[in-house]
Amino acid sequence: MERGIIEFEFEDMNESVAVIARWFGIPLDFFDDYRLVRTNTKGLHIVNADIQVENKPKAESIGLPFLHTNMAVWKLTQPASLFLGPHCTRNLILLDRAQACDYLARNPVTLTEDNLHECDGPGYVMVRFGAMTLGLAFRHRDDPMELQSMVPKAWATADGVDPF
């Protein structure tokens, strides 16, 4: 294999990010400087629009893991939620310190109306503690006032630990 620049086939941004942008209240033009690349069958990675990668040595990874697409409803990855979280204006859950500790320990979090910010109902929500984005969670249809943490197991804190 000769040296050179890898040619990427980019995914359709509008198809992939329009629903996410609308759900979380992120302007579509936020994504103008980015492109989506399918690096495997499980998901999409987001890269700078002007990406140039040499074909030698082979890249271990390209861009930021962005969307899990091998499921019925596509889901943002934890790194993607941390990247997008500060720009979200809708479907936000604002936690207090004790709730944030439970969320990071992957425990269910009981919500009140004060926790909800422009929430449309069940589904994925962005979680914040103060100005800090913590990640993604899920509000179920049958108990929308309970939050299921989507913190990866490897990132979770131990029960009773206050990481703040």
Biotite code that builds the C-alpha atoms (Angstrom):
import biotite.structure as struc

atoms = struc.array([
    struc.Atom([0.000, 0.000, 0.000], chain_id="A", res_id=1, res_name="MET", atom_name="CA", element="C"),
    struc.Atom([1.405, 3.345, -0.986], chain_id="A", res_id=2, res_name="GLU", atom_name="CA", element="C"),
    struc.Atom([1.258, 6.401, 1.201], chain_id="A", res_id=3, res_name="ARG", atom_name="CA", element="C"),
    struc.Atom([-1.537, 8.843, 0.544], chain_id="A", res_id=4, res_name="GLY", atom_name="CA", element="C"),
    struc.Atom([-4.679, 10.346, 1.963], chain_id="A", res_id=5, res_name="ILE", atom_name="CA", element="C"),
    struc.Atom([-7.651, 8.105, 2.747], chain_id="A", res_id=6, res_name="ILE", atom_name="CA", element="C"),
    struc.Atom([-10.800, 9.003, 0.816], chain_id="A", res_id=7, res_name="GLU", atom_name="CA", element="C"),
    struc.Atom([-13.834, 8.856, 3.101], chain_id="A", res_id=8, res_name="PHE", atom_name="CA", element="C"),
    struc.Atom([-17.431, 8.226, 2.181], chain_id="A", res_id=9, res_name="GLU", atom_name="CA", element="C"),
    struc.Atom([-19.385, 10.487, 4.487], chain_id="A", res_id=10, res_name="PHE", atom_name="CA", element="C"),
    struc.Atom([-22.873, 9.651, 5.750], chain_id="A", res_id=11, res_name="GLU", atom_name="CA", element="C"),
    struc.Atom([-25.818, 11.979, 5.141], chain_id="A", res_id=12, res_name="ASP", atom_name="CA", element="C"),
    struc.Atom([-25.618, 14.482, 8.001], chain_id="A", res_id=13, res_name="MET", atom_name="CA", element="C"),
    struc.Atom([-29.220, 15.647, 7.695], chain_id="A", res_id=14, res_name="ASN", atom_name="CA", element="C"),
    struc.Atom([-30.576, 12.122, 7.979], chain_id="A", res_id=15, res_name="GLU", atom_name="CA", element="C"),
    struc.Atom([-28.362, 11.286, 10.939], chain_id="A", res_id=16, res_name="SER", atom_name="CA", element="C"),
    struc.Atom([-28.325, 14.447, 13.039], chain_id="A", res_id=17, res_name="VAL", atom_name="CA", element="C"),
    struc.Atom([-31.603, 16.231, 12.269], chain_id="A", res_id=18, res_name="ALA", atom_name="CA", element="C"),
    struc.Atom([-33.586, 14.221, 14.823], chain_id="A", res_id=19, res_name="VAL", atom_name="CA", element="C"),
    struc.Atom([-30.855, 14.645, 17.465], chain_id="A", res_id=20, res_name="ILE", atom_name="CA", element="C"),
    struc.Atom([-30.584, 18.381, 16.790], chain_id="A", res_id=21, res_name="ALA", atom_name="CA", element="C"),
    struc.Atom([-34.350, 18.878, 17.005], chain_id="A", res_id=22, res_name="ARG", atom_name="CA", element="C"),
    struc.Atom([-34.767, 16.695, 20.137], chain_id="A", res_id=23, res_name="TRP", atom_name="CA", element="C"),
    struc.Atom([-31.981, 18.413, 22.072], chain_id="A", res_id=24, res_name="PHE", atom_name="CA", element="C"),
    struc.Atom([-32.537, 21.931, 20.687], chain_id="A", res_id=25, res_name="GLY", atom_name="CA", element="C"),
    struc.Atom([-29.183, 22.206, 18.919], chain_id="A", res_id=26, res_name="ILE", atom_name="CA", element="C"),
    struc.Atom([-29.141, 24.417, 15.788], chain_id="A", res_id=27, res_name="PRO", atom_name="CA", element="C"),
    struc.Atom([-28.453, 22.343, 12.670], chain_id="A", res_id=28, res_name="LEU", atom_name="CA", element="C"),
    struc.Atom([-25.709, 24.754, 11.605], chain_id="A", res_id=29, res_name="ASP", atom_name="CA", element="C"),
    struc.Atom([-23.721, 23.583, 14.677], chain_id="A", res_id=30, res_name="PHE", atom_name="CA", element="C"),
    struc.Atom([-22.881, 20.508, 12.586], chain_id="A", res_id=31, res_name="PHE", atom_name="CA", element="C"),
    struc.Atom([-21.677, 22.450, 9.494], chain_id="A", res_id=32, res_name="ASP", atom_name="CA", element="C"),
    struc.Atom([-17.994, 21.906, 10.310], chain_id="A", res_id=33, res_name="ASP", atom_name="CA", element="C"),
    struc.Atom([-18.392, 18.163, 10.930], chain_id="A", res_id=34, res_name="TYR", atom_name="CA", element="C"),
    struc.Atom([-19.007, 15.004, 8.918], chain_id="A", res_id=35, res_name="ARG", atom_name="CA", element="C"),
    struc.Atom([-20.085, 11.502, 9.897], chain_id="A", res_id=36, res_name="LEU", atom_name="CA", element="C"),
    struc.Atom([-18.045, 8.450, 8.936], chain_id="A", res_id=37, res_name="VAL", atom_name="CA", element="C"),
    struc.Atom([-19.132, 4.823, 9.291], chain_id="A", res_id=38, res_name="ARG", atom_name="CA", element="C"),
    struc.Atom([-16.046, 3.077, 10.632], chain_id="A", res_id=39, res_name="THR", atom_name="CA", element="C"),
    struc.Atom([-17.821, -0.198, 11.460], chain_id="A", res_id=40, res_name="ASN", atom_name="CA", element="C"),
    struc.Atom([-21.269, -1.795, 11.421], chain_id="A", res_id=41, res_name="THR", atom_name="CA", element="C"),
    struc.Atom([-22.052, -0.675, 14.980], chain_id="A", res_id=42, res_name="LYS", atom_name="CA", element="C"),
    struc.Atom([-21.898, 3.077, 14.676], chain_id="A", res_id=43, res_name="GLY", atom_name="CA", element="C"),
    struc.Atom([-20.895, 6.398, 13.248], chain_id="A", res_id=44, res_name="LEU", atom_name="CA", element="C"),
    struc.Atom([-17.983, 8.643, 14.199], chain_id="A", res_id=45, res_name="HIS", atom_name="CA", element="C"),
    struc.Atom([-18.000, 12.422, 13.901], chain_id="A", res_id=46, res_name="ILE", atom_name="CA", element="C"),
    struc.Atom([-14.941, 14.095, 12.324], chain_id="A", res_id=47, res_name="VAL", atom_name="CA", element="C"),
    struc.Atom([-13.908, 17.590, 11.282], chain_id="A", res_id=48, res_name="ASN", atom_name="CA", element="C"),
    struc.Atom([-15.169, 18.346, 7.779], chain_id="A", res_id=49, res_name="ALA", atom_name="CA", element="C"),
    struc.Atom([-11.643, 18.914, 6.476], chain_id="A", res_id=50, res_name="ASP", atom_name="CA", element="C"),
    struc.Atom([-10.221, 15.635, 7.810], chain_id="A", res_id=51, res_name="ILE", atom_name="CA", element="C"),
    struc.Atom([-7.154, 14.231, 6.105], chain_id="A", res_id=52, res_name="GLN", atom_name="CA", element="C"),
    struc.Atom([-5.721, 10.910, 7.278], chain_id="A", res_id=53, res_name="VAL", atom_name="CA", element="C"),
    struc.Atom([-2.706, 9.119, 5.848], chain_id="A", res_id=54, res_name="GLU", atom_name="CA", element="C"),
    struc.Atom([-3.391, 5.532, 4.828], chain_id="A", res_id=55, res_name="ASN", atom_name="CA", element="C"),
    struc.Atom([-0.071, 4.437, 6.340], chain_id="A", res_id=56, res_name="LYS", atom_name="CA", element="C"),
    struc.Atom([0.322, 3.743, 9.190], chain_id="A", res_id=57, res_name="PRO", atom_name="CA", element="C"),
    struc.Atom([-3.249, 2.512, 9.556], chain_id="A", res_id=58, res_name="LYS", atom_name="CA", element="C"),
    struc.Atom([-5.307, 4.690, 11.909], chain_id="A", res_id=59, res_name="ALA", atom_name="CA", element="C"),
    struc.Atom([-6.542, 2.885, 15.014], chain_id="A", res_id=60, res_name="GLU", atom_name="CA", element="C"),
    struc.Atom([-9.535, 5.196, 15.291], chain_id="A", res_id=61, res_name="SER", atom_name="CA", element="C"),
    struc.Atom([-10.919, 8.138, 13.382], chain_id="A", res_id=62, res_name="ILE", atom_name="CA", element="C"),
    struc.Atom([-12.935, 10.904, 14.998], chain_id="A", res_id=63, res_name="GLY", atom_name="CA", element="C"),
    struc.Atom([-15.181, 10.721, 18.031], chain_id="A", res_id=64, res_name="LEU", atom_name="CA", element="C"),
    struc.Atom([-17.560, 7.767, 18.454], chain_id="A", res_id=65, res_name="PRO", atom_name="CA", element="C"),
    struc.Atom([-20.901, 9.500, 17.907], chain_id="A", res_id=66, res_name="PHE", atom_name="CA", element="C"),
    struc.Atom([-23.903, 7.237, 17.347], chain_id="A", res_id=67, res_name="LEU", atom_name="CA", element="C"),
    struc.Atom([-24.675, 3.610, 18.116], chain_id="A", res_id=68, res_name="HIS", atom_name="CA", element="C"),
    struc.Atom([-26.661, 2.550, 15.038], chain_id="A", res_id=69, res_name="THR", atom_name="CA", element="C"),
    struc.Atom([-26.977, -1.199, 15.617], chain_id="A", res_id=70, res_name="ASN", atom_name="CA", element="C"),
    struc.Atom([-30.161, -0.821, 17.673], chain_id="A", res_id=71, res_name="MET", atom_name="CA", element="C"),
    struc.Atom([-33.821, 0.007, 17.001], chain_id="A", res_id=72, res_name="ALA", atom_name="CA", element="C"),
    struc.Atom([-33.425, 3.595, 18.228], chain_id="A", res_id=73, res_name="VAL", atom_name="CA", element="C"),
    struc.Atom([-30.044, 5.146, 17.532], chain_id="A", res_id=74, res_name="TRP", atom_name="CA", element="C"),
    struc.Atom([-28.275, 6.359, 20.672], chain_id="A", res_id=75, res_name="LYS", atom_name="CA", element="C"),
    struc.Atom([-25.586, 8.958, 21.259], chain_id="A", res_id=76, res_name="LEU", atom_name="CA", element="C"),
    struc.Atom([-22.380, 7.598, 22.709], chain_id="A", res_id=77, res_name="THR", atom_name="CA", element="C"),
    struc.Atom([-21.223, 8.905, 26.081], chain_id="A", res_id=78, res_name="GLN", atom_name="CA", element="C"),
    struc.Atom([-18.377, 10.898, 24.454], chain_id="A", res_id=79, res_name="PRO", atom_name="CA", element="C"),
    struc.Atom([-20.895, 12.413, 22.008], chain_id="A", res_id=80, res_name="ALA", atom_name="CA", element="C"),
    struc.Atom([-23.237, 13.384, 24.831], chain_id="A", res_id=81, res_name="SER", atom_name="CA", element="C"),
    struc.Atom([-20.353, 15.147, 26.615], chain_id="A", res_id=82, res_name="LEU", atom_name="CA", element="C"),
    struc.Atom([-19.483, 16.930, 23.336], chain_id="A", res_id=83, res_name="PHE", atom_name="CA", element="C"),
    struc.Atom([-23.061, 18.034, 22.604], chain_id="A", res_id=84, res_name="LEU", atom_name="CA", element="C"),
    struc.Atom([-24.314, 18.512, 26.168], chain_id="A", res_id=85, res_name="GLY", atom_name="CA", element="C"),
    struc.Atom([-23.229, 22.132, 26.629], chain_id="A", res_id=86, res_name="PRO", atom_name="CA", element="C"),
    struc.Atom([-25.136, 23.073, 23.443], chain_id="A", res_id=87, res_name="HIS", atom_name="CA", element="C"),
    struc.Atom([-28.445, 21.393, 24.372], chain_id="A", res_id=88, res_name="CYS", atom_name="CA", element="C"),
    struc.Atom([-31.426, 23.601, 25.157], chain_id="A", res_id=89, res_name="THR", atom_name="CA", element="C"),
    struc.Atom([-34.201, 20.976, 25.311], chain_id="A", res_id=90, res_name="ARG", atom_name="CA", element="C"),
    struc.Atom([-34.824, 17.607, 26.955], chain_id="A", res_id=91, res_name="ASN", atom_name="CA", element="C"),
    struc.Atom([-32.456, 18.420, 29.779], chain_id="A", res_id=92, res_name="LEU", atom_name="CA", element="C"),
    struc.Atom([-32.452, 17.032, 33.292], chain_id="A", res_id=93, res_name="ILE", atom_name="CA", element="C"),
    struc.Atom([-30.901, 19.327, 35.892], chain_id="A", res_id=94, res_name="LEU", atom_name="CA", element="C"),
    struc.Atom([-29.770, 17.383, 38.960], chain_id="A", res_id=95, res_name="LEU", atom_name="CA", element="C"),
    struc.Atom([-28.776, 18.397, 42.457], chain_id="A", res_id=96, res_name="ASP", atom_name="CA", element="C"),
    struc.Atom([-25.584, 17.039, 44.023], chain_id="A", res_id=97, res_name="ARG", atom_name="CA", element="C"),
    struc.Atom([-27.122, 13.908, 45.623], chain_id="A", res_id=98, res_name="ALA", atom_name="CA", element="C"),
    struc.Atom([-28.984, 13.040, 42.409], chain_id="A", res_id=99, res_name="GLN", atom_name="CA", element="C"),
    struc.Atom([-25.817, 13.581, 40.355], chain_id="A", res_id=100, res_name="ALA", atom_name="CA", element="C"),
    struc.Atom([-23.913, 11.173, 42.629], chain_id="A", res_id=101, res_name="CYS", atom_name="CA", element="C"),
    struc.Atom([-26.652, 8.554, 42.119], chain_id="A", res_id=102, res_name="ASP", atom_name="CA", element="C"),
    struc.Atom([-26.602, 9.138, 38.361], chain_id="A", res_id=103, res_name="TYR", atom_name="CA", element="C"),
    struc.Atom([-22.814, 8.661, 38.171], chain_id="A", res_id=104, res_name="LEU", atom_name="CA", element="C"),
    struc.Atom([-23.102, 5.460, 40.240], chain_id="A", res_id=105, res_name="ALA", atom_name="CA", element="C"),
    struc.Atom([-25.661, 4.177, 37.682], chain_id="A", res_id=106, res_name="ARG", atom_name="CA", element="C"),
    struc.Atom([-28.447, 4.143, 40.262], chain_id="A", res_id=107, res_name="ASN", atom_name="CA", element="C"),
    struc.Atom([-32.028, 5.081, 39.340], chain_id="A", res_id=108, res_name="PRO", atom_name="CA", element="C"),
    struc.Atom([-32.717, 8.751, 40.060], chain_id="A", res_id=109, res_name="VAL", atom_name="CA", element="C"),
    struc.Atom([-36.155, 9.938, 41.194], chain_id="A", res_id=110, res_name="THR", atom_name="CA", element="C"),
    struc.Atom([-37.018, 13.245, 39.548], chain_id="A", res_id=111, res_name="LEU", atom_name="CA", element="C"),
    struc.Atom([-39.265, 16.158, 40.440], chain_id="A", res_id=112, res_name="THR", atom_name="CA", element="C"),
    struc.Atom([-40.763, 18.748, 38.103], chain_id="A", res_id=113, res_name="GLU", atom_name="CA", element="C"),
    struc.Atom([-37.878, 21.065, 39.097], chain_id="A", res_id=114, res_name="ASP", atom_name="CA", element="C"),
    struc.Atom([-35.401, 18.664, 37.441], chain_id="A", res_id=115, res_name="ASN", atom_name="CA", element="C"),
    struc.Atom([-37.088, 18.859, 34.040], chain_id="A", res_id=116, res_name="LEU", atom_name="CA", element="C"),
    struc.Atom([-36.103, 21.508, 31.477], chain_id="A", res_id=117, res_name="HIS", atom_name="CA", element="C"),
    struc.Atom([-38.101, 21.602, 28.240], chain_id="A", res_id=118, res_name="GLU", atom_name="CA", element="C"),
    struc.Atom([-38.726, 17.838, 28.384], chain_id="A", res_id=119, res_name="CYS", atom_name="CA", element="C"),
    struc.Atom([-41.093, 16.363, 25.807], chain_id="A", res_id=120, res_name="ASP", atom_name="CA", element="C"),
    struc.Atom([-41.763, 13.047, 27.497], chain_id="A", res_id=121, res_name="GLY", atom_name="CA", element="C"),
    struc.Atom([-40.092, 9.654, 27.529], chain_id="A", res_id=122, res_name="PRO", atom_name="CA", element="C"),
    struc.Atom([-36.827, 9.070, 25.710], chain_id="A", res_id=123, res_name="GLY", atom_name="CA", element="C"),
    struc.Atom([-33.180, 10.020, 25.889], chain_id="A", res_id=124, res_name="TYR", atom_name="CA", element="C"),
    struc.Atom([-32.344, 13.132, 27.896], chain_id="A", res_id=125, res_name="VAL", atom_name="CA", element="C"),
    struc.Atom([-29.163, 15.069, 28.558], chain_id="A", res_id=126, res_name="MET", atom_name="CA", element="C"),
    struc.Atom([-28.123, 15.264, 32.216], chain_id="A", res_id=127, res_name="VAL", atom_name="CA", element="C"),
    struc.Atom([-26.410, 18.210, 33.902], chain_id="A", res_id=128, res_name="ARG", atom_name="CA", element="C"),
    struc.Atom([-25.236, 19.116, 37.367], chain_id="A", res_id=129, res_name="PHE", atom_name="CA", element="C"),
    struc.Atom([-24.790, 22.873, 37.504], chain_id="A", res_id=130, res_name="GLY", atom_name="CA", element="C"),
    struc.Atom([-22.952, 23.888, 34.331], chain_id="A", res_id=131, res_name="ALA", atom_name="CA", element="C"),
    struc.Atom([-21.404, 20.411, 33.974], chain_id="A", res_id=132, res_name="MET", atom_name="CA", element="C"),
    struc.Atom([-22.771, 17.918, 31.437], chain_id="A", res_id=133, res_name="THR", atom_name="CA", element="C"),
    struc.Atom([-22.747, 14.440, 32.973], chain_id="A", res_id=134, res_name="LEU", atom_name="CA", element="C"),
    struc.Atom([-24.063, 12.467, 30.010], chain_id="A", res_id=135, res_name="GLY", atom_name="CA", element="C"),
    struc.Atom([-27.107, 10.697, 28.667], chain_id="A", res_id=136, res_name="LEU", atom_name="CA", element="C"),
    struc.Atom([-30.001, 9.062, 30.503], chain_id="A", res_id=137, res_name="ALA", atom_name="CA", element="C"),
    struc.Atom([-33.358, 7.562, 29.650], chain_id="A", res_id=138, res_name="PHE", atom_name="CA", element="C"),
    struc.Atom([-36.837, 8.497, 30.897], chain_id="A", res_id=139, res_name="ARG", atom_name="CA", element="C"),
    struc.Atom([-39.233, 5.571, 30.585], chain_id="A", res_id=140, res_name="HIS", atom_name="CA", element="C"),
    struc.Atom([-42.793, 5.864, 29.368], chain_id="A", res_id=141, res_name="ARG", atom_name="CA", element="C"),
    struc.Atom([-44.363, 4.094, 32.382], chain_id="A", res_id=142, res_name="ASP", atom_name="CA", element="C"),
    struc.Atom([-42.353, 5.995, 35.010], chain_id="A", res_id=143, res_name="ASP", atom_name="CA", element="C"),
    struc.Atom([-41.175, 9.278, 33.446], chain_id="A", res_id=144, res_name="PRO", atom_name="CA", element="C"),
    struc.Atom([-40.122, 10.615, 36.839], chain_id="A", res_id=145, res_name="MET", atom_name="CA", element="C"),
    struc.Atom([-37.416, 7.982, 37.203], chain_id="A", res_id=146, res_name="GLU", atom_name="CA", element="C"),
    struc.Atom([-34.173, 8.391, 35.352], chain_id="A", res_id=147, res_name="LEU", atom_name="CA", element="C"),
    struc.Atom([-32.104, 5.458, 34.096], chain_id="A", res_id=148, res_name="GLN", atom_name="CA", element="C"),
    struc.Atom([-28.413, 6.355, 33.918], chain_id="A", res_id=149, res_name="SER", atom_name="CA", element="C"),
    struc.Atom([-26.557, 5.587, 30.679], chain_id="A", res_id=150, res_name="MET", atom_name="CA", element="C"),
    struc.Atom([-23.103, 6.120, 32.197], chain_id="A", res_id=151, res_name="VAL", atom_name="CA", element="C"),
    struc.Atom([-20.861, 3.329, 30.883], chain_id="A", res_id=152, res_name="PRO", atom_name="CA", element="C"),
    struc.Atom([-20.117, 0.728, 33.565], chain_id="A", res_id=153, res_name="LYS", atom_name="CA", element="C"),
    struc.Atom([-16.384, 1.401, 33.278], chain_id="A", res_id=154, res_name="ALA", atom_name="CA", element="C"),
    struc.Atom([-16.995, 5.104, 34.012], chain_id="A", res_id=155, res_name="TRP", atom_name="CA", element="C"),
    struc.Atom([-19.355, 4.621, 36.970], chain_id="A", res_id=156, res_name="ALA", atom_name="CA", element="C"),
    struc.Atom([-18.435, 5.720, 40.468], chain_id="A", res_id=157, res_name="THR", atom_name="CA", element="C"),
    struc.Atom([-18.877, 3.482, 43.500], chain_id="A", res_id=158, res_name="ALA", atom_name="CA", element="C"),
    struc.Atom([-22.046, 3.852, 45.563], chain_id="A", res_id=159, res_name="ASP", atom_name="CA", element="C"),
    struc.Atom([-21.700, 6.514, 48.212], chain_id="A", res_id=160, res_name="GLY", atom_name="CA", element="C"),
    struc.Atom([-18.733, 8.232, 46.546], chain_id="A", res_id=161, res_name="VAL", atom_name="CA", element="C"),
    struc.Atom([-19.060, 11.980, 45.959], chain_id="A", res_id=162, res_name="ASP", atom_name="CA", element="C"),
    struc.Atom([-16.938, 12.772, 42.871], chain_id="A", res_id=163, res_name="PRO", atom_name="CA", element="C"),
    struc.Atom([-17.490, 16.502, 43.272], chain_id="A", res_id=164, res_name="PHE", atom_name="CA", element="C"),
])
